């Protein structure tokens, strides 16, 4: 993988194997000596952000921006993200903050 950073967004319900898939993907990237980052999007919005409609989503995006900046600054070329619910990001996927092209996989 060369050129622009690549990203994959893995979504699904609790217990469907998202983390297991991401670990396998990370193992493949590591085996090929490719830099990568694994980001659990649920942890970026865990908390109470005031309860207003979309507040959890806005908090996740606000936290994702500096995390991706830090990984990209460290020359990470691949990002693997997971989230617990399908369709959670609606029309404004994380790329609005992360600046990466996301590939959805379910």
Phi and psi restraints in degrees (value plus and minus 20) as a CYANA .aco file:
   2 UNK   PHI    -153.8  -113.8
   2 UNK   PSI     146.2   186.2
   3 UNK   PHI      71.6   111.6
   3 UNK   PSI    -160.4  -120.4
   4 UNK   PHI     -84.7   -44.7
   4 UNK   PSI     126.6   166.6
   5 UNK   PHI     -79.4   -39.4
   5 UNK   PSI     128.3   168.3
   6 UNK   PHI    -133.9   -93.9
   6 UNK   PSI     134.3   174.3
   7 UNK   PHI    -166.7  -126.7
   7 UNK   PSI     131.5   171.5
   8 UNK   PHI    -150.3  -110.3
   8 UNK   PSI     116.2   156.2
   9 UNK   PHI    -132.6   -92.6
   9 UNK   PSI      97.7   137.7
  10 UNK   PHI    -124.9   -84.9
  10 UNK   PSI     101.9   141.9
  11 UNK   PHI    -145.3  -105.3
  11 UNK   PSI     139.6   179.6
  12 UNK   PHI     144.8   184.8
  12 UNK   PSI     151.9   191.9
  13 UNK   PHI     -93.9   -53.9
  13 UNK   PSI     146.5   186.5
  14 UNK   PHI     -74.1   -34.1
  14 UNK   PSI     117.0   157.0
  15 UNK   PHI      55.8    95.8
  15 UNK   PSI      -5.5    34.5
  16 UNK   PHI    -112.2   -72.2
  16 UNK   PSI     -22.7    17.3
  17 UNK   PHI      80.6   120.6
  17 UNK   PSI      -3.8    36.2
  18 UNK   PHI     -78.6   -38.6
  18 UNK   PSI     -69.0   -29.0
  19 UNK   PHI     -82.4   -42.4
  19 UNK   PSI     -59.8   -19.8
  20 UNK   PHI     -82.9   -42.9
  20 UNK   PSI     -61.3   -21.3
  21 UNK   PHI     -84.1   -44.1
  21 UNK   PSI     -65.1   -25.1
  22 UNK   PHI     -83.3   -43.3
  22 UNK   PSI     -59.9   -19.9
  23 UNK   PHI     -81.7   -41.7
  23 UNK   PSI     -62.4   -22.4
  24 UNK   PHI     -83.8   -43.8
  24 UNK   PSI     -62.1   -22.1
  25 UNK   PHI     -83.1   -43.1
  25 UNK   PSI     -62.7   -22.7
  26 UNK   PHI     -82.9   -42.9
  26 UNK   PSI     -60.1   -20.1
  27 UNK   PHI     -80.3   -40.3
  27 UNK   PSI     -61.2   -21.2
  28 UNK   PHI     -84.5   -44.5
  28 UNK   PSI     -66.0   -26.0
  29 UNK   PHI     -81.7   -41.7
  29 UNK   PSI     -63.0   -23.0
  30 UNK   PHI     -84.4   -44.4
  30 UNK   PSI     -61.4   -21.4
  31 UNK   PHI     -78.2   -38.2
  31 UNK   PSI     -55.8   -15.8
  32 UNK   PHI    -109.8   -69.8
  32 UNK   PSI      -9.5    30.5
  33 UNK   PHI      35.2    75.2
  33 UNK   PSI      23.2    63.2
  34 UNK   PHI    -125.5   -85.5
  34 UNK   PSI     111.1   151.1
  35 UNK   PHI     -86.9   -46.9
  35 UNK   PSI     124.8   164.8
  36 UNK   PHI    -174.3  -134.3
  36 UNK   PSI     146.7   186.7
  37 UNK   PHI    -158.1  -118.1
  37 UNK   PSI     120.5   160.5
  38 UNK   PHI    -132.3   -92.3
  38 UNK   PSI     105.9   145.9
  39 UNK   PHI    -145.1  -105.1
  39 UNK   PSI     103.7   143.7
  40 UNK   PHI    -111.0   -71.0
  40 UNK   PSI      84.9   124.9
  41 UNK   PHI     -83.8   -43.8
  41 UNK   PSI     -47.9    -7.9
  42 UNK   PHI     -81.9   -41.9
  42 UNK   PSI     -56.9   -16.9
  43 UNK   PHI     -89.2   -49.2
  43 UNK   PSI     -44.6    -4.6
  44 UNK   PHI     -96.1   -56.1
  44 UNK   PSI     -30.0    10.0
  45 UNK   PHI    -151.8  -111.8
  45 UNK   PSI      -2.7    37.3
  46 UNK   PHI     -94.6   -54.6
  46 UNK   PSI      96.7   136.7
  47 UNK   PHI     126.9   166.9
  47 UNK   PSI    -193.4  -153.4
  48 UNK   PHI    -132.8   -92.8
  48 UNK   PSI      97.1   137.1
  49 UNK   PHI    -124.0   -84.0
  49 UNK   PSI       8.1    48.1
  50 UNK   PHI      85.2   125.2
  50 UNK   PSI     -35.1     4.9
  51 UNK   PHI      61.8   101.8
  51 UNK   PSI     -25.3    14.7
  52 UNK   PHI     -87.8   -47.8
  52 UNK   PSI     133.5   173.5
  53 UNK   PHI     -72.8   -32.8
  53 UNK   PSI     105.5   145.5
  54 UNK   PHI      61.1   101.1
  54 UNK   PSI     -17.3    22.7
  55 UNK   PHI     -84.8   -44.8
  55 UNK   PSI     -57.4   -17.4
  56 UNK   PHI     -85.3   -45.3
  56 UNK   PSI     -62.0   -22.0
  57 UNK   PHI     -83.4   -43.4
  57 UNK   PSI     -65.6   -25.6
  58 UNK   PHI     -82.9   -42.9
  58 UNK   PSI     -57.6   -17.6
  59 UNK   PHI     -85.3   -45.3
  59 UNK   PSI     -63.0   -23.0
  60 UNK   PHI     -80.5   -40.5
  60 UNK   PSI     -65.2   -25.2
  61 UNK   PHI     -84.1   -44.1
  61 UNK   PSI     -61.5   -21.5
  62 UNK   PHI     -83.0   -43.0
  62 UNK   PSI     -58.0   -18.0
  63 UNK   PHI     -97.7   -57.7
  63 UNK   PSI     -51.5   -11.5
  64 UNK   PHI     -87.2   -47.2
  64 UNK   PSI     -57.5   -17.5
  65 UNK   PHI     -75.4   -35.4
  65 UNK   PSI     -73.7   -33.7
  66 UNK   PHI     -89.9   -49.9
  66 UNK   PSI     -51.0   -11.0
  67 UNK   PHI     -83.0   -43.0
  67 UNK   PSI     -67.5   -27.5
  68 UNK   PHI     -84.8   -44.8
  68 UNK   PSI     -59.3   -19.3
  69 UNK   PHI     -78.7   -38.7
  69 UNK   PSI     -63.4   -23.4
  70 UNK   PHI     -84.3   -44.3
  70 UNK   PSI     -64.8   -24.8
  71 UNK   PHI     -86.2   -46.2
  71 UNK   PSI     -61.9   -21.9
  72 UNK   PHI     -86.2   -46.2
  72 UNK   PSI     -54.7   -14.7
  73 UNK   PHI     -85.2   -45.2
  73 UNK   PSI     -44.7    -4.7
  74 UNK   PHI    -112.4   -72.4
  74 UNK   PSI      -4.4    35.6
  75 UNK   PHI      45.6    85.6
  75 UNK   PSI      12.4    52.4
  76 UNK   PHI     -97.3   -57.3
  76 UNK   PSI     105.7   145.7
  77 UNK   PHI    -119.3   -79.3
  77 UNK   PSI     -33.7     6.3
  78 UNK   PHI    -153.3  -113.3
  78 UNK   PSI     116.9   156.9
  79 UNK   PHI    -144.6  -104.6
  79 UNK   PSI     113.1   153.1
  80 UNK   PHI    -137.6   -97.6
  80 UNK   PSI     101.1   141.1
  81 UNK   PHI    -142.0  -102.0
  81 UNK   PSI     129.0   169.0
  82 UNK   PHI    -153.6  -113.6
  82 UNK   PSI     127.7   167.7
  83 UNK   PHI    -162.5  -122.5
  83 UNK   PSI     131.5   171.5
  84 UNK   PHI     -96.5   -56.5
  84 UNK   PSI     -41.7    -1.7
  85 UNK   PHI    -144.6  -104.6
  85 UNK   PSI     117.9   157.9
  86 UNK   PHI     -88.1   -48.1
  86 UNK   PSI     116.4   156.4
  87 UNK   PHI      53.2    93.2
  87 UNK   PSI      -8.6    31.4
  88 UNK   PHI     -79.2   -39.2
  88 UNK   PSI     -52.4   -12.4
  89 UNK   PHI    -110.3   -70.3
  89 UNK   PSI     -25.1    14.9
  90 UNK   PHI      33.3    73.3
  90 UNK   PSI    -154.2  -114.2
  91 UNK   PHI    -103.9   -63.9
  91 UNK   PSI     -43.9    -3.9
  92 UNK   PHI    -122.9   -82.9
  92 UNK   PSI      61.5   101.5
  93 UNK   PHI     -84.5   -44.5
  93 UNK   PSI     145.2   185.2
  94 UNK   PHI     -73.4   -33.4
  94 UNK   PSI     -41.5    -1.5
  95 UNK   PHI     -78.0   -38.0
  95 UNK   PSI     -41.4    -1.4
  96 UNK   PHI     -83.2   -43.2
  96 UNK   PSI     -45.7    -5.7
  97 UNK   PHI    -128.1   -88.1
  97 UNK   PSI     -54.0   -14.0
  98 UNK   PHI    -103.1   -63.1
  98 UNK   PSI     -45.8    -5.8
  99 UNK   PHI      56.1    96.1
  99 UNK   PSI      -7.8    32.2
 100 UNK   PHI    -129.9   -89.9
 100 UNK   PSI     133.8   173.8
 101 UNK   PHI    -100.5   -60.5
 101 UNK   PSI     100.8   140.8
 102 UNK   PHI    -115.4   -75.4
 102 UNK   PSI     122.2   162.2
 103 UNK   PHI    -132.2   -92.2
 103 UNK   PSI     100.6   140.6
 104 UNK   PHI    -101.3   -61.3
 104 UNK   PSI     114.7   154.7
 105 UNK   PHI    -157.7  -117.7
 105 UNK   PSI     111.4   151.4
